[in-house]
Amino acid sequence: MDEIRATKEEIRYDIAKRLAILADSAVEAKARQIENRLFNFANFLEANIVLLYINSANEVISRNIIARCFDYNKIVVLPAFDSHTYEMKLMKVDNLETDLKLGPRGIFEPDEMRCNVVPIECIDIAIIPGTAFDEKGGRIGSGEGYYDRLIPKLSITTRKVALAFENQITQQIQMESHDKHVDIIITEKRIIYKI
């Protein structure tokens, strides 16, 4: 178990190094390609209620995607994090400028005074962040387990889609029993379906 965790830390470090050498303009261009692939992806286009995320370091930039979802009349749901229970509340956001506040993880999240909770069974597609992925849908996140707790609660019909730079795809991720896979990974070059 400790060996797997150490390997995950090595992968996080390696991915951070790979992404750090990219110029900001390259990161933005790759993020735009991923965004365009997402908006051409049938499961996403058909979805009405979309769970998204506000990116942290080493995750695909999400603000443009969220803004574009509003243009497509999608219902945007973002997580609010509880740093004591490591659970998330899924909340409907109508405006990125007025409905967000800085959360306990140093990332903007829905303001519970302005946003309503959305039942998890209503989510049509879940866009799952991560630091590293393999082609089998294996995922390494921040290490806090928020999404590993969330994924099993999503409906079996809810697509679990990760957005990743090709630089974040690694040979193999050793999964622990509590780790959860994603169904599909969209990069700037391809769409990877879980084998």
N, C-alpha and C positions, 0 to 999 in steps of 0.2 A: 504494500500500500504506500509506504513512504517512498519507495523506489519510483512508483508511478507518479506520485506528486512531484518528486524531484525532476522527473522527465518532463512533466507538464511545465514546470518553471523554466526549464531549459528551452522548451519550445516557445514559451511566451517571450523570453529574452531574445531568442533567435529571430522571431517575427518582428519584434520591436526594432532590432538592428536592421532587418531587411527594409522595413518601412521608413526608417529614419534616413536612409541614404537617398530616398526619392525626393526630388524637388517638389515644393508645394504645388507647382503648376501640373506636374505629372500626377500627383495624388488627385487633384481636382479633375483632371481629364479622365482618369480611370474611374473615379466616382461617377462622373457624368455618363460614361459608357455603361456602368452597372445600372444606373438609374434608367437609362433608355432601354436596356434589356428587360428590366423589371416591368416597365410600362408597355412592353410588347408581349409580356408573358400572360397567356390566356387565363390561368388561374387567378392572377392578380387583377386583370381587367374585369373579370366576372365578379370579383369579391366586392361586397358593399361595405362591410365593417372590417377594418384593417388594423391589426395590432402592429405598431411600429416602435421605434426607440429613438432616443436622443443619444447620439454617439459619444463615446468617450475616446480616449487615445487608443490608437491601433484598431479602430473599427471604421467601417465605411461611413462616410459623412452622410447624415440622414436629413438635414434641414430642408434641402431642395426637394427631396422625395416627399416629405410631409407637406410642404407648401403645394407641390404639384397634385397631391391627393385631394386637397381642398378644391383645386381647379376641376378635378374629375368627379366632384360631388361624392367623394367617399367619406364615410364616417371614420374619423381618425381616433384611435385609442392609443394612449401612451401609459406606461407603467409608473406608478408612484411606489417608491421603495420603503419598506419598513426595516431599518437596520438592526432591529432587535430580534425579529422573528425570521428575517430573510425571506419574507413573502412580499408579493406585489399586489397593489390594487390596480385594476385596469380601469382607466378613466377616459371619458370622451373629452377631446380637446377641440375647440372651435376656432381658436386664435392663438398662434404661437407667441404673439407679442404680449397678450394680456392674461393668458390662462396658465402660464408656467411660473414656477419659482425654483430657486436653487434648493436641491434636496440634500439629504445627509451624505450622499456619495460624491458631492461636488458636481453633480450633473443636473441640468434643468429637468423638472418633472411637473406633472399636473398639480395645480393648486387645488387642494381639496375643498377650499371655500368657493371655487368657481366652476369646478368640473364634477360631473356625475359619474358614479361607478357603472361600468358596463358588465353584465354577467358574462362569465368566461365562455359559456355555451353559445353566445351570440357572435363570437369571433369567426369570420369566414376564412381569413388567412393571417398567419402570424409570421412577421418578419423578425427573425431572431438574430441578435448580434453575437459576435464572438471574436476571439483573438486569432484562433487557428482552427482549420478544418482539414479533414481528409476526404477522399473521394467516396467513402462509405457513409458519409454523413456524421462522422465523429466530430466532436466540437470541444474546444477549450474556451471557456469564458474567463471571467474575472477571477474565478476561484471562490466566489461567495455562494454559488449554487442557486441563485435566484431563478434562472431559466431552467435548471434541472428540476426544480420543484414545480415550475409552471407547465412545462411541456406535457407531463402525464395528465394534467388536469384539462388540457385542451381536448375538444371533441376529436374523435377518430377521423372525422371528415375534414377537420381544419388542417390545411397544408402548413407545414412548418418549413419556412424558407429562410435560408441564411444569405446575406450579402457579404461577399468577401473579395478582396483583391487577390489576384493570382499569387502574389507574394505570401499570402496567408494560407495557401494550400500546402500541406505537408504530407510526407509519405504515408505515415500511419500514426494515429493517436491511440494510445492505450486507454481504453475506457474502464472506469471503475463501475461497480454495480449501480451507483446512483447517477451516473452520467447518462444523458439522453442525446439521441441522434436527431438530426434534422432530415427532412425528406429530400430537399433540393437545395443546391448552392448555386447562386448566380454570381459570376465573376465578370470582369471586363471582357473576357475572351470566350466564355462558354457557359452553358447551363449543365450542372452535374446532377444527375438523378442518383439517389442512394442505391447502391448495388444490393 
